[in-house]
Amino acid sequence: MAACLLLAALLMVVGARSVTLIESDEAFERHVLADSRASLFLFTSSSSEASAARSTAALDMLHDVGAALSPLLTTAHGDAGVLKATATEFNIRTRRCPKLLLFAQRARQAEVLDLGDDLSGGRVESQVRALLAGLAIAADGAALKATLAVGGPADEL
């Protein structure tokens, strides 16, 4: 119980920054999946003190990475225990949180990013930049999700 309260308090403080807190599966659908912009999403867990502490550290890292990559993508987070249907869809288990996913395609697919043992923002930022390379960029600077097409490029038709 103490771990839950600690994580909730820390998430409120950190969540007040540029990382959006997603509190329902429907909100995840709207904010992450339906958005045309690429999105970085952190699944956290308050199931134990260890996972709560690591989730809090990962959330701090997400804020830094989000600031460094702004306005390329949106950043958000949510508790896997609250977002049960979403966590199940993307094969997220609370005992394996935190998990960071990059949604850079319109399909319901995500790239799982390596957080490493040290939760290095530099490592994550490099992974994200490599995965976003080649995406179209909107007028506001946001990377637009790729649309997967059946077959080859249009010029081959």
N, C-alpha and C positions, 0 to 999 in steps of 0.2 A: 504494500500500500504506500509506503514511504517513497518507493521508486516511482510510482505513478504520479504522486504529488510533485516530486522533484522534477520529473520530466514535463508535466503540465505547466509548472511555473516557468521553467526555462524555455519551453516552446512559446509561451506567451510573450516573453521578453524578446527572444530571437525572431519570432514570427511577426513582430511589429515592424521588422525591417522589410526588405524587398522580396522575401520568400513567402508565397501564399500558403496558408494552411487550408488543406482540403479536408472537410469534415464529413463527407458522404460520398457514396459511390456515384450518385447523380452529379454531384459537383465535380468529381473527377472526370466523368464523361464530358461535361461541358467545358471545363477549364483546360484539360489536357488532351483528350482524344478528339474532340470536335474542333478545337482551335487549329487554324491553318499554320500557326507558327510552331517551330520546334520547341520542345519542352523538356526540361530536366526535372525528374521527380524522385524524391527521396522517400522510401518507405522506412518508417521508424517503428520502434516497439518499446513499450514500457513493461514488458512481461517479466523482466528481472532487473535488478539494479545494474548489472553489467551491461545489458542491452540498452537500458535507459541512458547510461553514461556514454556509451559509444554512439548512440543515436543523437545525443545532444552535441557531441563533438562533430559528428558528421553534418549536423544541421548548421553549425558554425562554419564549417568548411563550405557547405552549399551556398551560404550567404556570400562568402568571399569569391567563390567561383562565379556565382550569378552576377556579382558586381563587375568582375573582370570580363565577362562575356556579354554584358548588356550592350546593346539591345538585341543581340543575336537570338536569344531564346528566353522563354519564361521559366521561372523556377518555382517549384511548389513542393510541399511535403504533406504526409499524412501517416497516421498510425495504422499499421497493418491489421491490428485488432479491431479497428473501427471500420476500415475499408475492406471488409471481409470478402465480398464478391470480387472486387477489383484485385485484391491480393491473390485470391485463388486463380483468377484468370491469367495473371502473370507469374504464377508459380512462386509466390513470395510466402515464406514461412516466418512467423514471428521470431522463432529462435535463431534465424539466420539474418536478422536485421541488424544494422541498417543495410538497405540495398538501394543503389542509385541506378535509375533507368533513364535513357535518353529516347524520347519519342521524336523521331525525325522522318517518319513516313506516315502517310494517311492511313495505311493499313493498321490494324490493331496489333502492331509489333513494336518491340522496344529492344534496344541494345542495353545489356547489363554492363555497367562500367565497373572497373576494378578500383575499389576504394583503398586497397592495400592496408597493411597493418597500421601505418602511421597517419592515415586519412589525409594524404598529401593533396592539397588543392592544385598544385602544379601538375601533378600526374593526371588528375581528373580533367583539368582545363586542356591539357594536350590531347587527351583522348577525345574530348568533345570537339575540339577544333578539327581534328582529323576526320571525325565522323560527319561533321557539317560541311566539309569541303565539297564543293560541287553543287550545293543546294542553291536555289534561286534566292535572292535577297530582295525583300520588299523595300519600298521607298522609305519606310521608317527604320530600316536597318535590320529587321527581323529575318532570320532564316526561315524560309517556307518549307513545310514538310513536302517530301517527294511523293509523287503519285506513282505507284507501281503499275506498269503497263504490261499487258500480256504480249509476248513476242519481243521483237527488237525495236530499235529506234524508228521513229516515224519516217525518216528518210529511206529506210530499207523497204518500205511498202510499195 
